[in-house]
């Protein structure tokens, strides 16, 4: 848990596990371990992997980018303008949505009383998957045949 806290805070993480520390010590000193030859299996690929693992968590934190006063002032101007534009866009969207709601309510109010109740209920049914899109013109006779003949 302490390692996770240190990672979140951006600090250098020191692994406190006895096994990892013992393996690192044995790697440096070349002494045999007290577990009767089990470290001999940790040669080659596995020990190199463990060393990369240790080096990853002990690596120093890169330096932060320090901005000049002019750059900070420019960034502040850009942020304020971005904020203004976002507020304008949000306000336009909000006005449009409010207008549509008012138009819908006035259209429902102009209906006869017997239809207003049905118009005020929300239809939560799904669209049918095999619905047909109606058009103003009748279908062209043999359109598919003509379409495929034109490609050939």
Secondary structure, 3 states (H helix, E strand, C coil): CHHHHHHHHCCCCCCCCHHHHHHHHHHHHCCCCCCCCHHHHCCCHHHHHHHHHHHHHHCCCCCCCCCCHHHHHHHHHHHHHHHHHHHHHHHHHHHHHHHHHHHHHHHHHCCCHHHHHHHHCCCCCCCCCCCCCCCCCCCCCCHHHHHHHHHC
